[in-house]
Amino acid sequence: MLTSIYMIAITAEAMSGALTAGRRNMDLFGVAVIAFFTALGGGTVRDILLGNFPVTWTQHPLYIYMTITGGLVTIVIARFMRHLHQLFLVLDAIGLVAFTVIGCNVALRLGYETVVVVMAGITTGIFGGIIRDIMCNRTPQVLRHELYASVSLVVALFYLTLLNHGVGENITLLAAFSLGLLLRMSAIRWKLSLPVFSYSRARWD
């Protein structure tokens, strides 16, 4: 089930990256590259940090084809994207939870401590969006808009807590997805965000 959700998630993230590239007036190659890194960048960074080689997507060429195709298809259907906005928000939320859980599983399999497992989950969940925004010369949105990275943190902690208490894998996955979707969609609906730190030397002098 998680693999199927992952396939949907990387395609949705690739299309999200393609839209961002389009807003920066990139050519076809640029769209494909941004789509690829948005979808698979988080897992790549995670694997490098954890020493998990070979990097996951190098062993699954289908992921490359899916992300690049998703990015290029976005160009064709871009005019209809505004009608699919709500769907993409849901798919993005699903992707965030799926990537977080997968990142946690990878770190658990490698035998890392809990704090590292949590950070691996967060890295997998949010780093694709960070890479996308950096490559598109934007301040990473996942760190400054509605609750996003913090949702990944909560999902990772909740997922590990249930596993440590012996809850079954399927129930744990369902509970983690339910909580993650609820938090993310609530944050979008009511514009929930963490307090912002705004530093100005004139303010403190």
N, C-alpha and C positions, 0 to 999 in steps of 0.2 A: 504494500500500500504506500509506504514511504517513497519507494522508487518511482511509482506513478505520479505521486504528488510532486516529487522533485523534477520530473520531466516537464510537468505543467509549469512549475515555478520558474525554471531556467528560461523557458520560452517566453513567459510573461515578463521576466526581468530583461531579457534581450530586447523585447519590443519597447519596454520603458526606456532603455538606453538609446534605442534608435530614435525615439521621439525627442529626447534631449539633444542628440546629435543634429537632428533636423532643425531644432531651434537655433543651433549654432551654424546653420547653413553648410554642413559638411558634405563632402562628396560620397559616393557609394562606398568607397573603401573605408572612409572615416566612420560611416554609419555601421558597417560590419564590425569594425574594430571595437567601437564603443559598445555595441550590442554584446559582443563576445566577452569583454571585460566586465560589463555590468552583471552578466549572468554567472560567469565562472570565476571572477576575480576574487571573491570572498573565499571560496574553497582553495584557490591557488595560494593565497596568502597564508591560510591556515596550514596547508600541507608543508609549506616552506618553513614556517615557524615551528611546527611540531616535528620536522624531520621525517615527514611521511612521504617517502619517495617510492616509486615514481608518482608525480602529481596526478591526481585522480583522472582529470579529463584526458590525459595523454594515453590512458588505457581504455578510454571509451570515446572513440572518434565520433560516435553518433551525437554526443553532446555538442561537439563543434559544429556539425552540420545543422543541428537544431537551432542553435543560437544565432548563427549567421543567417540561416534561412528566415528565422523569425524577425531578425532586424531588417532584412531586405523586403520581406512581405509587408512590413509596417509602412514602407514607402508607398506601396500600392494602395493600401487601405487607410492611409493617413486621414483622408477627408471624412472618414466615418468614425474616427477615433473619439470624437467628442460624445458620440452616442453610446460609446462603450466605456465611458469614464468610470462609472460605478463598478462595472465588472472588473476593470483593471485595479481598482483600489482593493477589491476583495482578493484578487489573484496575487497582488503584491503582498497583502497581509499573510496569505497562505504561504507565499515564498519565504517571507521573513521567518515564520515559525518552522517551516520545513528545513531551511538552511541552518537555523539555530540547533534544532534537534539533531540533524545530521552531523554538524560540527561537534556537538557533545559526544555523539556515538563514536566518532573517529578518535577523539582524545581518550575516551574510556577504553577503547580497544587497545590503545597504545600504552595504557597503564598510568596515565598522568593523574596528579592530585586534583582534588575537586575544583580549586580556584582556577587551575589551568584549563580544566574541562569547560568551565563556565566561560572563560575568555575565548576558548576555541569556538564555542557556540556563537558568541556575540560576533567574533571576527567573521565567521562564515555568513552570519545573517546580514551584516551591515557593510562589509568592506567593498562589495561590488558597487554599491551606490556611492561610496566615498571615492573610489577610483573613477567612476563615471563623472562625478562632479569636478574632480580635480582635472581630468583630461578635457573637460568642457569649460574650464576656468570659472568654476562657481564654488562658493563656500558650500561644503557638504551639507545637504538638506537634512540628512539623517541626524545631524547633531544640533539642529537649530529650529526645526519646525515641530509639529505635533509629535507626541510620544512615539518613538520608533526604536532607537537603540535601547532605551529603558524597557520597552516591551520585550526585546530579545533577552535582556538580563532576567526579567521576571520569568519568562518561559523556560530559560535554562535552569534557573533555581528550582522552579516548580517541577520540571521534568526529572531532575536528579533526586529531588526529595521523594517523589513517588516511587522511583526505582529503588532507592535506598530502603523504603518501607515495604518492599516486596510486592508492590502492585504490578499486575500483569502488563506486558508490553503494549497490547492493543488498547487497554483501558488508559494507560499512561499517555499514549499518543493522542487518543481522543480527548483526554482532559487537557493536555498541553495545547492542542490546536484550538479547543473551545476557548480556553483562557486567553490565548494570544490573539485570536480573532476578535473576541469581545473587547479586549483592551485597545487594540489598534483601531477598530471601527468606532469605538466610543471616543477615542482621541481625535479622530477625523471629524466625527459628528459635532462634538462640543469644543473643538479647538483646544484640547488639553495639552499642556506642555510643561516642562520643568522650568523653574525660575531661571531667568537669563542673567548671566554675569556680564555687565557692561562696564568696562574699565575706561576711565577718562582721567588723565593726570590733573586736568584743571579742577575736576570734582574733588580730588583728594588733597590738592595743594592748599 
